[in-house]
Amino acid sequence: MTKIKLQDRTRIEAKHWRAIRTIIDNDFESDLLKQLKKTVTAYQFERIILLSTLIQKCESASNKFTRINHFQLHFEDCPIIWTHYDDKHLFSEDTNDYMLIAPQKGAQYEYLNNNIPTYVWGTRQINYIRNHTKMCGNGGAAGTGKTYSLLVNALKYICWDDYLQVFFREQYKDVMSTFEEGRIVYRQLINNGDLDEIKGEITCPMFNSKIEFSYINEQNYLSLQGRQLGSVTFEEICQLEKAPVFYAIGRNRYPHKNKAIADKLTYVNYSCNPDPHHFLKDMLEAGEFLNHEGQVKDSWNGKKMYFIHANEEFDMDEDADILQSRHSKTNALGDYITKPVSFKFYRGHLHENLYLASTDYESTLSMGTASQRKALLEGSWNQCDNPNSLYDAKNFADNRIQEIDRSEVGRCIVSVDPAMTSANSNAKGKRLPDSAGIVALARTVGDGDEAKGIILADRTSVGKKVDDYLKDACILYREVGADMMLVESNQGSELLTYAIQQIDPDINAKLHYTSDSKEARARSITPLYSANRISHMGYLQDLEDEMIAFDPDKIRKQGSPGRLDALSHGLRELFADLLKQKTIKNLSVESMFIPPSDNRDSFSLGNGYNPFDPNADSQPTPKQQTMAAQNEDGKIELELMQKVRWYEAQLKRFPDRKQYLIPTIQKRKQKLKDHQNKANTPIWWMADLI
């Protein structure tokens, strides 16, 4: 095609569109064509016939997705045809007369079926935007054609005068890779002067619209100040931090004199592979998109939701009005300060990409680590491709147990890494950036060379107030029969000590202060895992995901790893002797003790030891319980006696813990005696005499 200057281009005018419409309606009647041929040039006539043929095919298609891209055409323009996979047979793929876009069935098509401009016939007037979504993305597994989707999506809007679209990547080398892919996808549209390799721009001279490829990160994002970006596209958004992403979104505007049109033609598009650290996972969790495997649920795939980002938190709802009611703060003009933004996420599957079906791409991905396979093949946000991880999922799996004989347990503690964040900072009580880590750990009996650590439970609390998550820690303390509650004192030791004493004054709480960094804490316990000294009881999914995903190079991005902090504090307390050694003896998996058959004397998955279990041997007899239930004082005394007898039973089982248990038993007995004297009805003595 000969290069023609913008000012010399001839736009297809209303009279030409009327001719096209007449030709189509009369099924290319020959007399009409003869009359038309006399009024236009041979080239114009050829183009009118081409457009008439294409429009007729689009109108005969079975799905309204099949359409011509826009009606604001010049005679020199290359028409763009979008076709549904069921209508693909109507068009030729091997032609230079027009560009054919035929997305594959699945996430690629579903994503591209959003934000489709529709026009009034033969005019430059936009009718409406079909399936309008402000922020729409394509993610999930690798190899699903996400980059192609983003590139062709940009073609929906090139017909708007001076419309600017920007593709963002984190680094320059990545930008140029996307730019080269764009050169291939747009090859039928690009003339000699339309592409600027130095600036990374592709221009559509017919409308002076532009597709720009740039990079953005925390060092340069402020350079966008003052720019107006009609469409913002983030390829691999999970490589980008929250600050530059939302700053770029803040520049998402189209300077059109018609505000209604300007609002309709501003979009944010993105692609991604799962990253459990990224704020996009926070958004998906806020909208309850993810199942227990960390994958986007089928019923949420492409579901339209609305979100508000306020106070560094995401709040999401499927009803925009309900969401707005939770954020009703207004400015001086009475306008809402924050407004709901529509949001969709499409999860792609590798098998949807027919172009990769005959390649070794899937087998290549299968050669990666368990973490990589989980993220890139299954699209799970619970795992990530993290080469800097300090831990290995295979180690967890190899050393996992389902229960442990209590006679094998020496010390048992509950470790708490406090969070001072209030749940009120999020209107729906969704996931907060900081969590209160609550982990129960035990050390087996024996000397240092043979001792192993058992991670019994993870009760980490997210979004609760201090008193509430400390209650959870106290409940776990009782369930596992712990002899100590270890609490990091960096976050206000006096408040924590007072709160624990108010909940249960008999808990042996120890405040632990450390000046080590989060990285140093995480690294300090890795020798124990490397030596097969630590076993997880059951699958502690959230804890293991946090451990695998922890990246020392991205601590600022990840926020506070509450579970990992609690774990590291606890293991450093239990294994202070081993961690001082230069080397730690490696124990084989087979050296783990054999679980007992009597579950009542074991820690077992889903069957934590409960001091108030009616089957436990430390409970009062049925006769005593009947006597106690006759009045309120008896009920109180029953509870006090249960606790005394439970601690006495613990002392028989674990005599090596007497330094912790004997003072507790004495306190409990004194409480019981005080109550009996106050009530003047020593019910237990009476019951024992009957």
TIKEKOL-113101 format. One line per 2 residues: for each residue y, z, x of C-alpha. Coordinates in Angstrom, 1 decimal, m for minus. Layout:
<rs>
Y:Z:X ~ ...;
</rs>
This chain:
<rs>
0.0:0.0:0.0 ~ 3.4:m1.0:1.4;
5.7:1.9:2.1 ~ 8.7:1.9:m0.2;
11.7:4.1:0.1 ~ 12.2:6.7:m2.6;
15.5:5.2:m3.9 ~ 13.8:1.8:m4.3;
10.9:3.0:m6.3 ~ 10.7:1.8:m9.9;
9.8:4.5:m12.4 ~ 7.6:3.5:m15.4;
10.1:3.7:m18.2 ~ 9.7:4.5:m21.9;
9.4:0.8:m22.8 ~ 6.5:0.4:m20.5;
4.7:3.5:m22.0 ~ 5.2:2.0:m25.4;
3.6:m1.2:m24.2 ~ 0.7:0.8:m22.8;
0.2:2.7:m26.0 ~ 0.3:m0.6:m28.0;
m2.3:m2.2:m25.7 ~ m4.6:0.8:m26.0;
m4.3:1.0:m29.8 ~ m5.0:m2.7:m30.2;
m7.9:m2.7:m27.7 ~ m6.2:m5.0:m25.2;
m5.5:m7.8:m27.8 ~ m4.9:m11.0:m25.8;
m1.6:m12.1:m27.6 ~ 0.0:m8.8:m26.7;
m0.9:m9.2:m23.1 ~ 0.5:m12.7:m23.0;
3.8:m11.5:m24.4 ~ 3.9:m8.5:m22.0;
3.2:m10.7:m19.0 ~ 6.4:m12.7:m19.6;
8.6:m9.6:m19.5 ~ 7.4:m7.8:m16.3;
6.5:m8.8:m12.8 ~ 3.0:m9.7:m11.8;
2.6:m6.4:m9.9 ~ 4.0:m4.3:m12.9;
1.6:m6.1:m15.2 ~ m1.3:m5.4:m13.0;
m0.4:m1.7:m12.9 ~ 0.2:m1.5:m16.7;
m3.3:m2.9:m17.3 ~ m4.8:m0.4:m14.8;
m3.1:2.6:m16.5 ~ m4.0:1.3:m20.0;
m7.7:1.1:m18.9 ~ m7.6:4.6:m17.3;
m5.9:6.2:m20.3 ~ m8.3:4.6:m22.7;
m11.3:6.0:m20.8 ~ m9.7:9.5:m20.6;
m9.2:9.4:m24.4 ~ m12.8:8.4:m25.0;
m14.1:11.2:m22.9 ~ m16.2:14.0:m24.5;
m14.2:16.8:m22.8 ~ m10.5:17.3:m22.8;
m10.6:18.3:m19.2 ~ m10.9:14.5:m18.4;
m7.3:13.3:m18.2 ~ m4.7:11.4:m16.2;
m2.9:13.8:m14.0 ~ 0.7:13.1:m15.3;
2.7:10.5:m17.1 ~ 5.8:10.7:m14.8;
4.5:7.7:m12.8 ~ 6.1:5.1:m10.6;
4.6:1.7:m10.4 ~ 3.8:2.4:m6.7;
2.2:5.8:m7.6 ~ m1.5:6.3:m7.1;
m2.9:7.6:m10.5 ~ m4.9:10.8:m10.3;
m7.8:11.2:m12.7 ~ m9.5:14.5:m13.5;
m12.9:14.2:m15.0 ~ m15.4:16.6:m16.4;
m18.9:16.4:m14.9 ~ m20.2:15.1:m18.2;
m17.7:12.2:m18.2 ~ m18.0:11.3:m14.5;
m19.9:8.1:m15.4 ~ m16.8:6.6:m17.0;
m15.1:6.1:m13.6 ~ m15.7:4.6:m10.3;
m15.7:6.9:m7.3 ~ m15.4:4.1:m4.7;
m12.0:2.7:m5.4 ~ m8.5:2.6:m4.0;
m6.8:2.0:m7.3 ~ m6.8:5.7:m8.3;
m7.9:9.1:m7.0 ~ m10.8:10.7:m8.9;
m11.2:14.5:m9.0 ~ m14.6:15.5:m10.3;
m15.2:19.3:m9.8 ~ m18.8:20.5:m9.7;
m20.3:22.5:m12.5 ~ m19.8:26.3:m12.1;
m17.0:28.3:m10.6 ~ m15.3:25.2:m9.1;
m14.8:23.6:m12.5 ~ m14.0:26.9:m14.3;
m11.3:27.7:m11.8 ~ m9.7:24.2:m12.0;
m9.8:24.4:m15.8 ~ m6.8:26.8:m15.6;
m3.1:26.1:m15.6 ~ m3.4:22.5:m16.8;
0.0:20.9:m17.6 ~ 0.0:18.7:m20.8;
2.8:16.3:m21.5 ~ 4.5:14.6:m24.5;
3.3:11.0:m24.4 ~ 5.3:8.7:m22.2;
8.0:11.3:m21.4 ~ 8.8:13.8:m18.7;
8.7:16.6:m21.1 ~ 6.0:19.2:m20.6;
4.2:20.2:m23.8 ~ 2.4:23.4:m22.8;
0.2:24.9:m20.1 ~ m3.5:25.0:m21.1;
m5.4:28.2:m20.0 ~ m2.3:29.6:m18.4;
m3.1:32.4:m15.8 ~ m0.5:33.6:m13.4;
m2.9:34.8:m10.7 ~ m6.2:32.9:m10.5;
m8.8:32.9:m7.8 ~ m12.2:31.6:m6.7;
m14.4:33.9:m4.6 ~ m17.8:35.2:m4.2;
m20.4:33.7:m1.9 ~ m19.7:31.4:1.0;
m20.1:27.6:0.8 ~ m19.0:27.2:m2.9;
m16.3:24.6:m2.3 ~ m13.3:27.1:m2.6;
m11.0:25.3:m0.2 ~ m11.5:21.9:m1.9;
m10.7:23.7:m5.2 ~ m7.4:25.0:m3.9;
m6.4:21.7:m2.4 ~ m7.0:19.6:m5.5;
m5.5:22.3:m7.7 ~ m2.2:21.6:m6.0;
m2.2:18.0:m7.3 ~ m1.6:19.3:m10.9;
2.0:19.9:m10.0 ~ 3.1:17.2:m7.6;
4.9:15.3:m10.4 ~ 7.7:17.9:m10.7;
10.8:17.0:m8.9 ~ 11.4:19.2:m5.8;
8.4:21.3:m6.5 ~ 7.3:23.3:m3.4;
3.7:24.6:m3.0 ~ 2.7:26.6:0.0;
m0.8:27.3:1.4 ~ m0.9:30.5:3.5;
m3.5:31.6:6.1 ~ m3.3:34.5:8.5;
m3.2:32.6:11.7 ~ m1.8:29.2:12.9;
m5.2:27.8:14.0 ~ m6.6:28.6:10.5;
m3.6:26.8:8.9 ~ m4.2:23.7:10.9;
m7.9:23.7:9.8 ~ m6.8:23.8:6.2;
m4.2:21.1:6.9 ~ m6.8:18.8:8.3;
m9.0:19.3:5.2 ~ m5.9:18.5:3.1;
m5.4:15.2:5.0 ~ m8.9:14.2:4.0;
m8.6:15.2:0.4 ~ m5.2:13.6:m0.1;
m6.1:10.4:2.0 ~ m5.6:8.1:m1.0;
m2.1:9.5:m1.7 ~ m0.8:9.7:1.8;
1.3:6.8:3.3 ~ 2.6:6.7:6.8;
5.7:8.7:6.2 ~ 4.2:11.3:3.8;
2.6:13.5:6.4 ~ 4.4:15.6:9.0;
1.8:17.1:11.4 ~ 4.4:19.1:13.3;
5.7:20.9:10.3 ~ 2.4:20.9:8.5;
3.8:19.3:5.4 ~ 2.5:16.6:2.9;
5.3:15.1:0.8 ~ 5.0:13.1:m2.4;
8.0:10.7:m2.1 ~ 7.9:9.7:m5.8;
9.1:13.1:m6.8 ~ 10.2:14.7:m3.5;
7.6:17.4:m4.1 ~ 5.9:19.0:m1.2;
2.7:20.8:m0.1 ~ 3.4:23.0:2.9;
0.8:24.7:5.1 ~ 2.0:27.9:6.8;
0.7:31.2:8.1 ~ 1.8:34.7:7.1;
1.1:38.1:8.4 ~ 2.8:41.5:8.8;
4.9:40.2:11.7 ~ 6.6:37.2:10.0;
6.5:37.6:6.2 ~ 10.1:38.6:6.0;
11.0:35.1:7.1 ~ 10.3:34.0:3.5;
13.4:35.8:2.4 ~ 15.5:33.5:0.2;
12.8:30.8:m0.3 ~ 11.7:29.7:m3.7;
8.0:28.8:m3.8 ~ 6.8:27.1:m7.0;
3.2:27.8:m6.3 ~ 1.7:30.2:m3.8;
m1.8:29.7:m2.5 ~ m3.7:32.1:m0.3;
m6.8:30.7:1.3 ~ m9.1:33.6:2.4;
m6.8:36.2:0.9 ~ m9.0:39.0:2.2;
m7.7:38.2:5.7 ~ m4.2:39.1:4.7;
m2.6:42.6:4.3 ~ m1.1:43.7:1.0;
2.6:43.7:2.2 ~ 2.8:40.0:3.1;
0.8:38.9:0.1 ~ 3.0:40.6:m2.5;
6.2:39.7:m0.6 ~ 5.2:36.0:m0.8;
4.3:36.5:m4.5 ~ 7.8:37.9:m4.9;
9.2:34.4:m3.8 ~ 7.1:32.7:m6.5;
9.8:30.9:m8.5 ~ 10.7:27.3:m9.5;
14.5:26.5:m9.6 ~ 14.4:24.5:m12.8;
17.3:24.4:m15.2 ~ 14.9:25.0:m18.1;
13.8:28.6:m17.7 ~ 10.8:28.1:m20.0;
9.5:25.3:m17.8 ~ 10.2:27.3:m14.7;
8.2:30.3:m15.9 ~ 5.3:28.0:m16.9;
5.1:26.3:m13.5 ~ 4.8:29.3:m11.2;
1.4:30.3:m10.1 ~ m0.6:32.3:m7.5;
m3.9:30.9:m6.4 ~ m6.4:32.4:m3.9;
m9.8:32.1:m2.5 ~ m11.9:34.8:m0.7;
m15.1:36.1:0.6 ~ m15.9:39.8:m0.2;
m14.3:42.5:1.9 ~ m14.8:46.1:0.7;
m11.6:47.2:2.5 ~ m9.2:44.8:0.8;
m6.8:45.5:m2.0 ~ m8.4:42.7:m4.0;
m11.5:45.0:m4.4 ~ m9.2:47.7:m5.7;
m7.9:45.2:m8.3 ~ m11.5:44.2:m9.3;
m12.5:47.9:m9.6 ~ m9.3:48.6:m11.6;
m10.5:45.9:m14.1 ~ m14.1:47.0:m14.0;
m15.2:43.6:m12.7 ~ m17.9:44.8:m10.4;
m21.5:46.0:m11.2 ~ m23.4:48.6:m9.2;
m24.4:45.9:m6.6 ~ m20.7:45.1:m6.0;
m20.9:41.7:m7.6 ~ m18.6:40.4:m10.3;
m20.4:40.9:m13.6 ~ m21.3:37.8:m15.5;
m19.3:38.9:m18.6 ~ m16.2:39.4:m16.4;
m16.5:36.1:m14.6 ~ m13.3:34.3:m15.5;
m12.3:37.0:m18.0 ~ m8.6:37.1:m18.5;
m7.1:40.5:m17.7 ~ m3.6:41.8:m17.0;
m2.5:44.0:m14.1 ~ 0.5:46.0:m13.0;
1.0:47.0:m9.4 ~ 3.1:50.2:m9.3;
3.3:53.1:m6.9 ~ 0.9:51.3:m4.6;
m1.8:51.4:m7.3 ~ m3.3:48.8:m9.6;
m3.6:49.3:m13.3 ~ m5.5:46.7:m15.4;
m6.3:46.1:m19.0 ~ m7.3:43.1:m21.2;
m4.5:43.9:m23.6 ~ m1.0:43.2:m22.1;
0.8:45.4:m24.7 ~ m1.4:48.4:m24.1;
m1.0:48.0:m20.4 ~ 2.8:47.7:m20.8;
2.9:50.9:m22.9 ~ 1.5:52.8:m19.9;
4.3:51.5:m17.7 ~ 7.3:51.7:m20.1;
10.0:52.6:m17.6 ~ 13.1:50.4:m18.0;
16.2:49.5:m16.0 ~ 19.8:49.8:m17.0;
19.6:46.6:m19.1 ~ 16.6:47.9:m21.0;
14.1:45.5:m19.4 ~ 10.7:46.8:m18.2;
10.7:47.4:m14.4 ~ 7.1:46.3:m14.1;
5.5:43.8:m16.4 ~ 1.8:42.7:m16.9;
0.6:39.8:m14.9 ~ m2.4:37.7:m16.1;
m5.3:37.6:m13.7 ~ m8.7:35.9:m13.4;
m11.5:35.9:m10.9 ~ m14.3:33.3:m10.7;
m17.4:34.1:m8.7 ~ m19.1:31.1:m7.1;
m22.7:30.6:m6.1 ~ m23.9:28.6:m3.2;
m26.4:26.7:m5.3 ~ m23.5:25.2:m7.3;
m22.4:23.2:m4.3 ~ m24.6:20.1:m4.5;
m23.2:18.7:m1.2 ~ m24.7:21.6:0.7;
m28.1:21.5:m1.1 ~ m29.7:19.2:1.4;
m28.3:21.0:4.5 ~ m29.4:24.1:6.4;
m26.3:26.0:5.4 ~ m28.1:28.7:3.4;
m30.8:29.2:6.0 ~ m28.0:29.6:8.6;
m26.3:32.3:6.6 ~ m29.7:34.0:6.1;
m29.9:34.5:9.9 ~ m27.0:37.0:9.7;
m27.2:40.7:9.5 ~ m28.0:42.5:6.2;
m24.3:43.1:5.7 ~ m23.4:39.5:6.2;
m26.2:38.2:3.9 ~ m25.1:40.7:1.2;
m21.5:39.5:1.3 ~ m21.8:35.8:2.0;
m24.9:34.9:0.1 ~ m24.8:37.4:m2.8;
m21.0:37.8:m3.1 ~ m21.3:41.6:m2.9;
m18.1:43.6:m2.4 ~ m20.2:46.6:m1.3;
m21.0:45.0:2.0 ~ m18.9:42.9:4.4;
m19.1:40.7:7.4 ~ m17.9:43.4:9.9;
m18.9:42.7:13.5 ~ m17.0:45.9:14.6;
m19.0:48.3:12.4 ~ m20.2:51.4:14.2;
m23.3:51.8:12.0 ~ m26.2:49.6:10.9;
m27.7:49.3:7.5 ~ m31.2:48.8:9.1;
m30.9:52.2:10.7 ~ m30.3:53.8:7.3;
m33.2:51.9:5.7 ~ m35.6:52.7:8.6;
m34.9:56.5:8.5 ~ m34.5:56.9:4.7;
m36.6:59.6:3.0 ~ m37.0:60.6:m0.7;
m37.5:64.3:m0.3 ~ m38.0:67.1:2.2;
m39.9:70.3:2.2 ~ m37.5:73.3:2.0;
m39.5:75.1:4.7 ~ m38.4:72.4:7.1;
m34.7:73.1:6.4 ~ m32.8:75.4:8.8;
m29.2:75.3:8.0 ~ m27.6:73.6:5.0;
m23.9:73.1:4.5 ~ m21.4:71.3:2.2;
m18.7:69.5:4.1 ~ m15.4:68.7:2.3;
m12.6:66.4:3.5 ~ m9.8:67.3:1.1;
m7.4:64.8:m0.6 ~ m4.1:66.1:m1.9;
m3.5:63.0:m4.1 ~ m3.1:63.8:m7.8;
m4.9:61.8:m10.4 ~ m1.7:61.5:m12.3;
m0.5:58.8:m10.0 ~ m2.7:56.4:m11.9;
m2.4:56.0:m15.6 ~ m6.0:55.2:m16.1;
m7.5:57.5:m13.5 ~ m8.7:54.5:m11.5;
m9.6:54.5:m7.8 ~ m7.0:56.1:m5.6;
m6.4:55.2:m1.9 ~ m7.4:58.6:m0.7;
m10.6:60.4:m1.7 ~ m12.0:63.9:m1.4;
m15.1:63.6:0.7 ~ m17.9:65.9:m0.5;
m21.2:65.6:1.4 ~ m24.2:68.0:1.6;
m26.1:68.0:4.9 ~ m28.9:70.0:6.4;
m30.5:70.5:9.8 ~ m34.2:70.9:10.1;
m35.8:73.9:11.8 ~ m36.8:73.7:15.5;
m35.0:73.4:18.8 ~ m32.4:70.8:19.6;
m34.9:68.3:21.0 ~ m36.8:68.0:17.7;
m34.1:68.9:15.1 ~ m33.1:66.2:12.6;
m30.2:65.9:10.2 ~ m30.7:65.2:6.5;
m27.8:63.8:4.3 ~ m28.8:65.3:1.0;
m26.0:64.1:m1.4 ~ m22.6:62.5:m1.6;
m20.4:63.9:m4.4 ~ m17.2:62.4:m3.1;
m14.5:62.7:m5.8 ~ m11.9:60.0:m6.5;
m8.8:60.6:m8.6 ~ m9.3:64.3:m9.3;
m7.0:67.2:m8.7 ~ m7.7:69.8:m6.0;
m9.2:72.4:m8.3 ~ m11.4:69.9:m10.0;
m13.0:68.4:m6.8 ~ m13.4:71.8:m5.3;
m15.4:72.8:m8.4 ~ m17.6:69.8:m7.7;
m18.1:71.0:m4.2 ~ m19.0:74.5:m5.3;
m21.5:73.1:m7.8 ~ m23.1:71.1:m5.0;
m23.1:74.2:m2.8 ~ m25.3:76.0:m5.4;
m27.5:73.1:m6.1 ~ m28.6:72.7:m2.4;
m28.6:76.4:m1.5 ~ m26.0:75.9:1.2;
m25.1:78.7:3.6 ~ m21.6:77.4:4.3;
m18.8:75.2:2.9 ~ m17.0:73.5:5.7;
m13.5:72.4:4.7 ~ m11.0:70.5:6.9;
m7.9:72.6:7.1 ~ m5.5:69.9:8.0;
m4.4:69.5:4.4 ~ m3.2:73.0:3.5;
m5.7:75.7:4.4 ~ m4.2:78.6:2.4;
m4.2:76.6:m0.8 ~ m7.8:75.5:m0.3;
m9.1:79.0:0.6 ~ m7.4:80.5:m2.4;
m8.8:77.8:m4.7 ~ m12.4:78.3:m3.5;
m12.2:82.0:m3.8 ~ m10.9:81.7:m7.4;
m13.8:79.4:m8.3 ~ m16.6:81.5:m6.6;
m15.7:84.4:m4.3 ~ m19.2:84.5:m2.8;
m19.0:81.1:m1.2 ~ m19.0:81.3:2.6;
m16.1:78.9:3.3 ~ m15.2:78.0:6.8;
m11.9:76.1:7.6 ~ m12.2:73.5:10.2;
m9.2:72.1:12.1 ~ m9.4:68.9:14.2;
m6.8:66.9:16.0 ~ m9.2:63.9:16.6;
m8.4:60.5:15.1 ~ m10.5:59.1:12.4;
m12.0:56.6:14.9 ~ m12.9:59.4:17.2;
m14.6:61.4:14.4 ~ m16.6:58.3:13.3;
m17.6:57.5:16.9 ~ m18.7:61.0:17.7;
m21.7:61.0:15.4 ~ m23.0:57.5:16.2;
m25.3:58.9:19.0 ~ m27.2:60.9:16.4;
m27.8:57.7:14.3 ~ m28.7:55.7:17.3;
m31.3:58.3:18.3 ~ m32.9:58.2:14.8;
m31.9:61.8:14.3 ~ m30.3:61.3:10.9;
m32.0:60.5:7.6 ~ m30.4:59.8:4.2;
m32.2:61.2:1.2 ~ m32.4:58.3:m1.2;
m29.9:55.4:m1.2 ~ m26.4:56.9:m0.9;
m24.7:53.6:m1.7 ~ m21.1:54.5:m1.6;
m21.4:56.5:1.6 ~ m23.4:53.8:3.4;
m21.1:51.1:2.3 ~ m18.1:53.0:3.6;
m19.9:53.7:6.9 ~ m20.9:50.1:7.5;
m17.5:48.8:6.4 ~ m15.5:51.2:8.6;
m13.7:49.1:11.2 ~ m11.9:50.9:14.1;
m9.6:47.9:14.5 ~ m8.4:48.0:10.9;
m7.9:51.7:10.2 ~ m4.5:51.2:8.6;
m5.9:48.6:6.2 ~ m8.8:50.7:5.1;
m7.1:53.8:4.1 ~ m8.7:57.2:4.4;
m12.6:57.1:4.6 ~ m13.2:60.5:2.8;
m17.0:60.2:2.8 ~ m17.2:59.3:6.4;
m14.8:62.1:7.4 ~ m16.7:64.7:5.5;
m20.0:63.4:7.1 ~ m18.6:63.5:10.6;
m17.2:67.1:10.2 ~ m20.5:68.3:8.9;
m22.7:66.7:11.5 ~ m20.4:67.9:14.3;
m20.8:71.4:12.9 ~ m24.6:71.2:12.6;
m25.2:69.4:15.9 ~ m22.6:70.8:18.1;
m25.3:71.6:20.7 ~ m26.7:68.1:20.8;
m23.4:66.3:20.8 ~ m22.4:68.1:24.0;
m25.3:66.4:25.8 ~ m24.9:63.2:27.7;
m28.0:61.7:26.2 ~ m29.9:62.6:23.0;
m33.7:62.3:22.8 ~ m34.7:59.4:20.5;
m37.0:60.4:17.7 ~ m39.3:57.9:16.0;
m39.2:57.4:12.3 ~ m42.9:58.6:12.1;
m41.8:62.0:13.4 ~ m40.3:62.8:10.0;
m42.1:65.6:8.1 ~ m44.5:64.9:5.2;
m42.9:65.6:1.8 ~ m44.6:68.3:m0.3;
m46.3:67.9:m3.7 ~ m44.5:70.8:m5.3;
m41.0:69.4:m6.2 ~ m39.7:72.9:m7.0;
m39.7:73.8:m3.3 ~ m38.2:70.6:m2.1;
m34.9:68.7:m2.0 ~ m35.8:65.5:m3.9;
m33.8:62.5:m5.0 ~ m32.4:63.1:m8.5;
m34.1:66.6:m8.6 ~ m31.6:68.8:m6.7;
m32.6:72.5:m6.6 ~ m30.8:74.3:m9.5;
m30.4:78.1:m9.3 ~ m30.4:78.2:m13.1;
m33.6:76.2:m13.5 ~ m35.7:78.0:m16.2;
m38.8:77.2:m14.1 ~ m37.5:78.8:m10.9;
m39.3:82.0:m9.9 ~ m36.0:83.9:m9.5;
m35.2:83.8:m13.2 ~ m35.6:86.9:m15.5;
m38.5:87.0:m17.9 ~ m38.3:85.6:m21.5;
m38.4:89.2:m22.8 ~ m35.4:90.1:m20.6;
m33.5:87.0:m21.8 ~ m34.2:87.9:m25.5;
m32.8:91.4:m24.9 ~ m29.8:90.1:m23.1;
m28.9:87.6:m25.8 ~ m28.5:90.3:m28.4;
m24.8:91.0:m27.3 ~ m22.1:89.5:m25.2;
m22.4:92.0:m22.4 ~ m26.0:91.1:m22.2;
m25.2:87.5:m21.7 ~ m22.8:88.3:m18.8;
m25.3:90.6:m17.3 ~ m28.0:88.0:m17.5;
m25.9:85.5:m15.5 ~ m25.1:88.1:m12.9;
m28.7:89.1:m12.5 ~ m29.7:85.4:m12.3;
m27.4:85.0:m9.3 ~ m28.7:88.2:m7.6;
m32.3:87.2:m7.9 ~ m31.6:83.6:m6.8;
m29.9:84.8:m3.6 ~ m32.8:87.2:m3.0;
m35.3:84.4:m3.4 ~ m33.2:82.3:m0.9;
m33.4:85.2:1.6 ~ m37.2:85.3:1.4;
m37.4:81.5:1.9 ~ m34.9:81.4:4.8;
m34.8:84.7:6.6 ~ m32.9:83.0:9.5;
m29.9:82.8:7.1 ~ m29.7:86.5:6.5;
m26.3:86.8:8.3 ~ m24.9:84.7:5.4;
m27.1:85.8:2.5 ~ m27.2:89.6:2.9;
m23.4:90.0:2.5 ~ m23.5:87.7:m0.6;
m26.4:89.7:m2.2 ~ m24.5:92.9:m1.6;
m21.4:91.5:m3.3 ~ m23.4:90.2:m6.3;
m25.2:93.5:m6.7 ~ m21.9:95.4:m6.7;
m20.6:93.1:m9.4 ~ m23.7:93.7:m11.5;
m23.4:97.4:m11.1 ~ m19.7:97.4:m12.0;
m20.4:95.4:m15.1 ~ m23.3:97.8:m16.1;
m21.0:100.8:m15.7 ~ m18.2:99.2:m17.7;
m20.5:98.1:m20.5 ~ m22.4:101.4:m20.4;
m25.6:99.5:m21.3 ~ m27.8:98.9:m18.3;
m29.8:96.3:m20.3 ~ m32.0:95.2:m17.4;
m33.3:98.7:m16.8 ~ m34.0:99.1:m20.5;
m35.8:95.8:m20.6 ~ m37.9:96.6:m17.6;
m39.1:99.9:m19.3 ~ m40.2:98.2:m22.5;
</rs>
